[in-house]
Structures are given as C-alpha cells and as structure tokens.
Amino acid sequence: MSRVRLVHSLARRADQTGSLAGLGFVPLTFQRTLMPRATIDQALVTGLTVATNRALVSLVQESIQAGALLAVGGSARAREHPERWSRATLALDVAAIGAGIAVQRAFARREREPLPRASARTGGYLLTLTGSMGTVIGALQEVRASRRRTGVGVVVPAAGAAAAFGEYRRRQAAHRDLAPDGSEVTTPKALALGLGVAAGMSVMSLVERGMANGLARAVARVLPGREEIWRPLGHAVALAGVAGAARFAAQRALSGIERKEESVETAFDIPPPNPLVSGSFESRVPFETTSKQGRRFAWTVTGEDTIRSVMQEEPVASPIRVYVGLESGASEEERVALVLDELDRTGAFDRAWLMVASPTGTGYVNYAAVGALELLSRGNSATVAMQYSARPSVLSLDNVHEGRAHAALLLDALHQRLAALPSERRPKVVLFGESLGAWTSQDPFVDRGTQGLVDTGIDHAIWIGTPHFSKWKEQVLHDHRSDVDPGLLGVFASIDEWNAVDPVERSRIRYVMITHHDDGVALFGPELAIQAPDWLGPAEERPAEVPKGMRWMPSVAFFQVLVDMKNSATVVPGSFAAKGHDYRADLVPFLHAVLGFDASDAQLSRVTDYLEFEELRRTRWIQEHGATGKSLSVAIVERLLEEQRAQGLDPDARLVQIVRELAAENLGAGGGAEIPRD
C-alpha cells in the first residue's frame, strides 16, 4: 500500500466507521414502539438516528486516531511510516472495545440512579461501539488497500452484514408482539426519505464545517497561530451564527402563532349572552381579550335544558365559567384580581363545586372534563381558568415558569378568599390539569408534597397526561418525604385499575394522576438518550400497551419516543378514546368515581354520548363558520332575516338602513352601503 493511499484511507476511516455505525442501526429504527407510525415519521426516525450515530461515532473514532497519531510520534513520523499509524489506530480500536465494556460494568445500572452514572455507562457503550466499528473498517482496509475499493467496498459489505444481523434480531423480537400496531409504513419509501434526512443533516454539518474552516483561515492570517489552532473558535462562531438565525426564525414563527391564538375567531365572533360566563355583556372581562380558546370555552357552557335532557333530572343551577386571557390584564396580579371579581359577580362561591382548570399551552381547557363536571353536578359548579401562554404546549416549554406563577397566585388568592367563608358555605375545590396544564398546576407544590395541596384547600385533584418533566410528580412518587401522604395519592392507567383498589384505601385517595402506559408525552424525556427507562423493563413485566419486543438503544429510542409523543396526541373529534395522550374516555368514569357523584350507569352513558356528540358538532361548526361571511354573527343575522320573512315582513330596508348608519358613523363609508337608483 502506498504511503499516500494509506494516509488518505486512514483519513476516511472515521467517516466510514461512523457510516457503518449509522447504517447498522437502520433495522432497529423500524421496531414497534408505543404508537403506530406513518412513513414520514419512520423516515424521520431513521434519518435522525443514522445522522446522530454517524456523527457521534465519527467524533470518537477521530479522537482514537488522534491518540494513535501521538503514539507513533506525531504527523511527521506518520508521513514516513503511515502503516504504523493505521495499525496503531487499529490497536487502539481493539483496546477501546475492552475499555468500554469495563466502563459499562463499573457503572452497571442501579434503581433510581443519577444521570451522571447513566451517562458514564452510555459513554462506555459508545466507546465499545466505536471500537468495534473501527476495528472492522480498519481490518478491512488493511486487507483491501486500493483507495477506490476501500472507499466503497469496505463500508458497503460491512454495513450490509450489520444491517442483516440487526434485521434478524428485530424480527426475532417482533414475534413477541403478535397483534399489529396499525403502522402504515412503506419501507422502501421510508428508507429513501430517512437516508435523505441523514444526507441533509450531513450537508448542514459540512456547511458548518466550511464556515468554521473559513473563519479559522481568516483569523490565522491576522493573528499568530496555525489554522488548526483557531478552528475550534471558527466552530464556536459558526454555531453561534446558526443558533442566532434559528432563534430569530423561531421568534418570528412563535409571534405569528400567538397573534393567531389571540385574534378573534369568526365562529365565535360576538360576546355570549349568558351572564354567567366571562366575556359576556355583563362580564368585567372584555370579550376580545379572552383569546380564541377562552371564547370557545365561554360559548360552550352546558345549558340547563341540556342538563335536564341528559341527566333526566331537574338542574340544581346553571353552570358558571370564568376565563381570563393574557390580554385581559397587564400583569399576573391584575388577571388574578379579575378572576376573583368574576367569581364574585357570577356567584361562583355559592356553587357546590369549584374547578380550577390549568390550561394547556394555547389556553385550551378540556371541554369533556368541564362538561362532565357540569352534567354530573347537575349544574351546581363553577370552572375557572387563567391563560398563561398562547402557543401549542410543545412550543410553550419556556413558559412553564409563567404557568407556575399564574397557578400559584390564583390558588393562593382562592384559598384566602374561601377561608373567609363559613366552612358550610365553601365549595369543594377540584384542581384539574391536562398535559402542560397538569405540569404547571403541580409545580406550585414542589417541595411541599401532598401536604401543600391540603394546606391550600384543594379537596381533589385530577391530572391527565402529566409530562415526564414534572418535578412534583417525581418527588411524591419516588422520594421518601415527610410531607407526602401516599394514601392521598393514586396513579392509574384506567378506571379498571381504580376499581381494583381496596375500597377502604380508595376512599382516602383525593389526588389522582391518570397516565396511560403508551402516552409518549408522559414518557418522553431527554434522559432517553442516555438511560434505559424503567417502563422498558423485562418483557414479561411490561403492560400490554408497551411492546415486549421494544429495545432501548441510545439515540434510537430517543427519536422513536419523540415521534410517539407527537402521535399519541392525535385524536378523532367525537370519538373518545383512552389511549396515548387521549384521555377523553377516562374523564367521565374518573370524575364520577373520584368526586363521588351519584349517577346511574345509564346516566353516565348518556353523559359520554352527549359529550362525544357535542364535540363533533362543535368541530363541524368551527370548520363551517371559519371563513368570512360564515361567522357566528352572520349566522345570527341570517336567522333573524329568515324569521322576519317567515312572518311576511320585508327586513331588507331596515337592514340596509342599519348598515348605512353604522358605516357612516364608524367607517365614514356610508356610500359602501348605498343602493344606487336605476
């Protein structure tokens, strides 16, 4: 082997080692996980996994080659004897295998282990993986010395063999899960798109490297030192530039989302006439400040006629809904004061039940939860919500501290207000949160355990789909704390699990977390990149929703569960389910059981049927009346005109007169409503 060819071959060894590692994991990216995947989802998982593994293994292999270069006496000696550098690298790759195994054994997995320990073990795994892949590539390069044949002929058969072995293992594991998961993946298309994603990320990496090299050369011309010395600075500046551009683009996109969420939606473009909801004509909360989700929340309150029809009983009262948007007050304190004013105005403290609902990122409050409470209480309830963000939950993670502050201020204010009432007049307080709303409503009680809920006057709490990131959840479930009473808290995946608890124990439970075993939102966390989760324990001990053949591997499981998190939130309007991040089918049975409402099976069935029907009807209304000329106000005017025509009246002249007057008074454009004479 010529010296030039060997040096070139060794220079490409890190890239080929990374490519072998990336392609070797392709079969595992197709394994069954928590949620079915579409072809584009599979492409993302495959592409991101290949690109990530390639980058990590290439980086470690480059470090091994640098160590070998030092071992043979530096670059000058390597140019004279390139075969020594190659063989020294091969020897270090073999040593890396053993060193990685030793690290993994030294930091063997322990229950509730700290992340640094898991990181060390995963680092050992990466070292072993790199050593193994580097040994294969290096050995083949020693045998096949031709640059062209080593450039292609080495990595291709090696990757093919690794992928074939990986596919064999995947198929063997898949036999444990007999039922299909509903995935609609076109394998060739997913592979092609996945490799395209990986290629795209590699191109981005090359662009960044080119920028860094250019900056390093420019600095080396004016300051002492070689280009290699300044290259890290070039990488730092290039990455900072890319991050700055990405941040600017993200801020522009988030601003657009927030404006959309705050804008008036044509399907609900006029204040509701019901005085017991916020945004009505009698309300102290201006309708235009309640946000899109707040206006939907107010307009969809359950009426007395509905309660009478569904429950087949006379309603006790009319439900109350209070909602304060981000734009309803200049500060958190002003918005909390506005909430209390609204509760006093509507007489909410005279109701038997007061639900404090912590919204999701957009300000959304689960209709099924509130509607179920209103029906089961026969209208004797009030629900209050205060918006803290105007973005989807996944884009509102940086606003969790705002949600925590809002929830803490509101709960403290309500506690003080209720403490001033005689105990026999106080409503029972129910804290409710879904997804990000569960997290933000739990956070005020961090380091306070369950005792914090008791001290704040929370009679019951129901949280659905609590994200993995909730610190309070981790504290009360896993830490041994004096302020935690385990008997007050329960975690359930279904109402069947609740019913299986001893009745005496069940009667003590006041605070309930409902978490499905296949909810990606509840299970996904950054730790998946470096640590196998508890829910992927021995196959025979896993719940039915977790595939028995699913394996954890660094980066692979991280991207798979990330996609599962997205897919678990997919719901079908009007068809309640208890799967993934969809908890609508759980709400009626859990509210009935946890809060102790008196309702027959027939009544519970009618409540569920009504909520499903109402959700579908609401969805269709929003779709059909979301365009100009199809708004709620237009629909009202059209109904009035139809009624007048049915009575034999001609409303056109009066309508034209009103339009002309409004246009002239407010727009200075009365001519736009003028009807020219022939």
N, C-alpha and C positions, 0 to 999 in steps of 0.2 A: 504494500500500500504506500503510495507516495505521501510525502510529508504534507503537501498542500491539500490533497484529498482527505487525509486523516484529520487535519485541523478543521477543514470545512465540515466533515462528517460529525466531528465532536461538537462543533458549534450548533449543529442542528439537533443534537441528541436531546437537549432539554425540550425542544418543541415536539419531537417525536414521542418522547416519554409522556408529555402532557396529553398529546393526542391519543395515545394508547389508553391512558387512564380515563380520558373523557369518553371515548367511544366504547370502552369496555363496560361502562355503566349504562349504556343505552337500554338494554333489555329490562333492567331493574326499574327504569323510569315508567315502564308500561304496567307495573304491578298494580293490582287492585288496591285502592285506598278507601277513605271514608265516604267519598261521594263519586257518582258517575262523572266521567269527563267527556267533553266534546273533542273533536280533532284538534281544534285550535288550542285548547287547554293542554292537550297532550304534547303538542308542538312546543308550547312554552316551557313545559316541564323538562322535556328532553333537551331543548336548546340551551336553557339556562344551566341545567346540570352539566352538560358537556362543556360549555364555556367555563363554568366555575371550576370544575375538576381539572380541566386543561390548564387554566391559569395558575391554580394552586400547586399542582404537581410540577409544572414547568419552573415555577419560582424555587421550589425546594431542590429540584434537580440542578438548577443553575448554581445554587448555593453549594451543593455537593461537588460540582465541577470546579467551582472556585477553590474549595478546600483541597481538591486534588491538585490543582494548579500550584498552590502554595507548597504542597507536599513534594512536588518534583523540582522545586527550585525557582518557580516563577515563570513568566511568559517567555523569557529568553531561552531557558532550558527546554521549555515545551516546544519552541520552534525548532530546536536542534533535534529533539527526540519526542516527536508528537505521540508515538506509540506508547511512551511511558505515561503521558497524561491520560490517554484513553484507558490504559489498564489500571492506573491509579484510581480513576473515576469508577471503573467497574468494581474495584475492590471496595471503595467507599460505599457504593450502592449496596453491595452484599452486607457490609457492616451496618448500614442503615436499617436493613431488614431486622437484624438481631437487636439493634438498639431500640427500634420502635416497639418490638414485641416486649422488651424489658420494661419500657416506659408504661405500656398498657397494663402489664402485670403489677407494676409498682403502684399504679393508680387505678386498681380494679374498682369496679362500680360499687358504690355503697348507697344505702337508702337515704334519701334527702341530702345527698352530697352537695357541697358548694360547687358553683360553676367553675372556679379555677381548677379544681381537681378534675372535673369532666373535661375541661379544655386541655389539660396536660395529657389525658388519656387519648383524646381525639388527635392531639398533636403527634402522639406516638403512632397512632394508626396512619396518619398522613405520611409520616416518615417511613413506615413499613411499606405502604402503598407505593410511594415514590421509589424506594429502593428496589422493590420487586419489578416495577415497570422499567426502571433504568437498567436493571440487570438484564432483562430480556432484550431491550433495544441495544445495549452495549455489546452483549454477546453476539447478537445477530450482525452487528456492524463489524465486529472482529472477524466474523466468518465471511461476510459478503462485503468486500472492500470497495466495490465500484460506487462512485458517488451517485450515479443515477439509480442504480439498483438499491442502494441503501436509502436514498431519499424516498422512494416509493415502496420498493419491495420489502423493506423491513417492517414498517409500521402497519401496512395493509394486512399481511397474513397474521401478524401478532394480534391486531385489533379484531380480526375476524375470529380467531380462536378464542379470545377473551369474551367476545360478544356471544359466541355459540355456547360457551360454558355458562355465561350469565343467563342466557335464554333457557337453558336446560334447568338451572336452579329455579328460575321464575316459574316455569311450567310445573315443576315438582311442588312448589309451594302453593300454586294456584289450585291444585287438586283438593286442598283443604276447604276451599270455599266453593261449594257446588252450585249455589244459586247465582245466576247472572246479576251484575250490579246495574245494568241499564246503560252502560257507557256506549256511546256511538262514535267510536274511534276508527277512522280509516287509516290503517297502519302505514301504508306507503306514503300517503299524503302527510301524516303526522311526522314521519321520519324526515321527509323532504323539508317541511316547514321548520322542524326542530333544528336540522342542520343549518337551515337558513338563519335562524335566530342565533345559533352559535357563531356562524360566519359573520353576522352583523356585529355581534359583540367583539369578535376578534378584530374586525375592521376599526371599530371605535378604539380598541386598545392600540392598534397600530397608529391611528391618527394622534392619540395622546402621546405615544412614544415619539412620533415625529416632531410634535410640538416641543416636547421636553428636550430632544436632541438639538433642535434648532436654537432653543434658548440657551442650552449649555454651551454650544459653539459660540454664540454671540457674547456670552459673559466671558468665556475663555479668551476672547480677542482683546478685551479691555482690562481684565483683572488677572493676577497671577494664578497659575494652576492649569492643569490639563482639562480637557473636555470631560473626561470620566469623573473628575472631582466635582464638577458643577452639575453633573447630570441629575443627582437627587434634587437639587434646587429647581432644575428645569421641570422635573416631575411634579414637585410641590406647586409651582406657579401654574403649570398647565392644568392640574387637577383643580386648583382654586378657581381658575377661569371657567372651567367646565361647570363646577359646582355653583358659581355665581350666576352663570347663564341659566342653569337649571332652576335655581331659586327664583330668578326673575320670571321665567316662564310659568313656574308653579304659582307664584303670587298673582300673576295676571289671570291664570285659569281659576284660582280659588276666588278671586274677586268677582269674576263672571258668575260663578256658581252662587255666591252669596247674594248678588243682585237678583238673580233669578228666583231664589228662595224667598226673598223679601218682597218681590213685586206682586202686584195684585193678580190673582188668577181669575180668568173670565168665568170659570164655572162657579165661583163663589165671589162675585164682584160687588155685592151690596151687603150692608150690615144685616144680621139676622134680627127678626122682630122679637124673638124670645128675650125678655128682660133678664132671665136667669143665666145668661151666658155672656162672656166678655166680648166686646166689640159690637154689642147691640146698641140701639139708640140711647138706652138708659145707662149704658156702661161708662165707667170712667176711663176705660182703655180704648183709645181711638182704634177703630176698625182697621185702618190702613197700616197700623203698627204691629199687628198681631202675627204677621208673616203668613206664608202660604199654608203651612201646617196648622197654625193657630186658627185660621179662618175655617179650614176644613173641620177642625176639632169642634169649634163652636156650632157650626151649621149642622153637624151630625148627632147632636144630643138626642137621647131617646125621649120620645114624647109620651104623655100619659096614655093616649089611645093605643100606642104600641105595647106599653106595659100591660094594659088591660087585655089586649088581644093575645099576647104571647103567654103571659102567666095565667090568664083566665081568672084573674082576681082584680079587685079594685086597687089602683095605685095608692100608696101612702102619701106620696108627694111628687112634685116634679123635680127631676134631677137638675143639678147645678154644675156648670162647667166654667172654670176660671182659667184664663190663659193670658200670660203677659209675655210679649215678644221682646227681642233685643232692642228694637227701636221704640218700645213703649216708655222707656225711661233712660236717662243719661248715665245712670250708674246702677250698680247692683243694689245699693241701698234704696234707691228710688223705685226700682222694679219690685223689690220685696214689699215696700210700703204700699205700692199699688195693688199687689196681690191681697194684702190684708184689707185694704179699702173695698176691694171687690168681694171678698168673702163676707165682710160686714154688710155690704149693700144687698147682696143676694140672700142673706140669711143662712149662709152655709154652715155656720156653727150650730144651727138648730137641727141639722140633719143627723141621722144616726151614724153615718159613715163618712169619713173624710179621707179620700185617697190623694196622696201626694205622689204624682207621677213624674219621674225624671225622664225627660225626652231623650231620643237618640240625637245624633249629630245634627240633623236637619231641623230638629224641633218636633219631630213626629212623636205622637203618643199612640200607642196601640189601641185601635178602635175596639177590637174584640175584648180587651181587658176592661176598658171603661164601660162599654156597652153591657158586658156580662154583669158587672157590679150594679149598674143602674137597674137591670132587669131583676136580678136576684134580690136586691134590696127593695124592690117594688117602688123605685124612685126615691127612696129615702137616703140619698147620697149626694155628695159633692166631690168633684175632682178638680185638683189644681195642678197646673204645670207652668213652668217658667223656662223660657228658651235661653240657652247659653251659647249656641252655635248655629250657623246657617249652612253647614256643609254636610255631605254624607259622612257617616261615622268613621269610615276608613281614612277620610281626609281631615277629621276633627281630633285626631290623637293629640295634637299640640294644644287643643283647647280643653283637655280633661281638667286642668287646674281651674279653668273658669267654671266648668260644670260643678266641680267640687266646692268651689267658693259659693256658687249660687245655692247649691243644695244645703250647705252648712248654714248660710244666712237664713234661708227660708225655714228650715227645720227648727232652728233656734227661735226665730220670731214666732212661729206657730206654737212652739212649746210654751213660750211666755204668755202668749195670748190665751191658750187653752188653760193654763194654770190659774188664770184669773177667774175662770168659770167654776161654778159648783160641780163637783165630780159627777153628780147625776145628770148634768146637762152637757157634759163633754161628749163629742162624737168619738167613736173609735177611729184611731188613725192607722191607715194602711199605707205603707211605703211600697211603691211599685217602680220597677225599672227594667228596661229591656236593652240588652246589648250594651252599648256605651252608656245608656241611662242607668243600667244596673251598676256599672263601674263607678260612675260619678255619684250615685246615691249611697254607695258603700264607703267611698273614700272619706267622707266626714268622720267615720268611726274607726279609722286606722289608729292603732294603739289604744283603742277603747273597748275592743271586743264586743260581745253581745251586751255587756253592761251599758255601753254607750247608747244602744238602741233603747234599752229600758229607761235610762236616765232622761232621754229626750222625749219620752212619752210615746214611742212607737209601739202600738199594740200588736201589729202584724206587719210582716214584710214578705213580699213575693217578688223574686227576681228571676227573670228568664234569660238564658243565654249569656251569663256573666262572662266577660272576656277573661282570657288567661292572665292578663296583666293586673287584675285586682289584687292589691296588697292586702286589703282587709280579708278577702276570701282566703288567701294563703295563711294569714295569721290565725283565723278562727278554726280552720280545718286541720292545720298541721302543727302549729306551735302550742306548747303547753303553757297556757296563760291563766292567771288567777281571775282575769276579767271576762273569761269565756265560760258560759254555762252550756255544755254540749247538749243538754236536754232541751234547750230552747231552739236549737238549730237543726234543720234537716236538709239533705241534698238528695234529690230524686231525679230519675230519668223519665219516670212515667207515673201515672196515678196508681198503677198496679203496685209499684214499689211502696208508695204511701200506704196503700191498703194492707200491705203485708206487715207493716209495723204493728207491734203490740198496741192495742187501744189505749192502755194507760200511758205508755210512752208517747203515743201520737197526740194525746190530749194536752201534753205540755209544750209541744212544738208551736212556736209563734213565728219563726222566721224561716222561710223556705227558699232554697235555690233549686230551680228546675234546670237541669243541664243534660242534654242528650249525649249519648256516648259517641255520636257521629257528628257533633257540632264542631266544625272547624274553627269557628270564632272562639269557642271556649277552650280549644285545644292548641291553637297555634301560638307560638311564641318564638323569639329569637334563639332560645335555648335548643330548639330542634336542630340547629346547625351543628351543635357540638355535643349534644347529650341525648341519649335514648329516653323517651318519655315513659312514665310509669304505665300509661294505658297501652303500650306495646309490650306488655309483659309476656309470660308464657302463653302460647296459643290456646291451651285448654282452659285458661283462666279469663280469657277475654270475653266481653259481652258480645252478643250476636251481631251488633252493628259494626264492630271492629273486625276487619278481615283477618282470619287466622294466618293467612299466608303473607301478610304485610310485614316487611322487614325494614328496620331503621338503618340507614347509612347516612353519613354526613353529606350535606347538600341535597341529596336525592329526596329524603323525607321532608326536608325544609320546603323545597319548592312544591312538592306534591300536596302537603297540607296547606300551603299558602293558596293554591288553587282550590283545594277543598273548602277553604274558608269562604272564598268567593261563591262557589257553587252551593254551599249549604244555605246561603241566604236567598236562594231562588224560590219564589212562592207562586202559586197559581191563585189568582183572585177568585174568591167564592168557594174554594176547595180547601178546607182546613186540614192540616197535617201535623203530625208530631214526629218530625224528622229533621235532622240537620239543625239549622238555625230557625226553623219554622216551629213556633210553639203555640200557634192559634188553637189547635185541637186540645191542648193541655189546659187552657185558661179556665174554661167553664167548670170542669171537674175539680181543679185545684182551688179556685175561688170558693166554690161550694163547700169543699171539704175543710180547707184551712180556716176560712172565716166562719164556718158553722151555720150557713144559711139553711133554712127549711125549704126544701124543694123536692118534688117527686121526680122520678125518672122521666116521666112524660114531660114535665116542665123543663127539665134540663135538656131534653132532646129538642123541644121547641125553641129554647134559647139558642142552642147551637145552630139549628136550621135557620132561624131568623138572622143571626149574625153573619152566616155564610151568604144568605140571600142579599142582605143589606150591603155587604162588602162588594159583591158583584154588581149590584145596582149602582153603588157609588162610583165604582171604577168606570162603568159604562157612561155615567153622567159626565164624569171628568173628560173622558175621551170625546164624547159627542158635543160637549159645550166648551171646548178649549180654544175655539177659533173665534175671530172677530165676527160679530153678527150672530153668534150662537151662545152668548153669555147667559148667565142667570137672569140679569136684568132684562135682557131682550126677551127671554122666555116668559118673564112675568108680564111684560108689556103685551106680548102676543096673546097671552091667555086673557088679559083684560079686554083686548080688542075683540077676540072671539066671543067672549061673553056678551059684550055690548051688541055685536052683530046678531047674536042669537036672540037678543031681546028686541030686535027690529030697529036698533039705533045705528046711526052712522057716526062712528067715532073719529073719522079721518079729519074732519075740520077742526075739532078740538085738539087732536093730537098735533096737527100742523101748527096750530096757534101756540101750544106749549113749547114745541121745539123752537119756533121762531123767537119766542120770548127768551128762552134760555140761551139761545145762540147770540142774540143781540146783547143780553145783559152780561154774559160771561166771556164770550168769544169775540164780540164786535163783528160778528159774521152772520148777521141776520139774513143776508142775501142768500146764504147757502141753503136756507130753508124756505126760500121764496118759491112760489109756484107761478111761473110766468103766464101771462094771459096769451091766448091764441091771437 
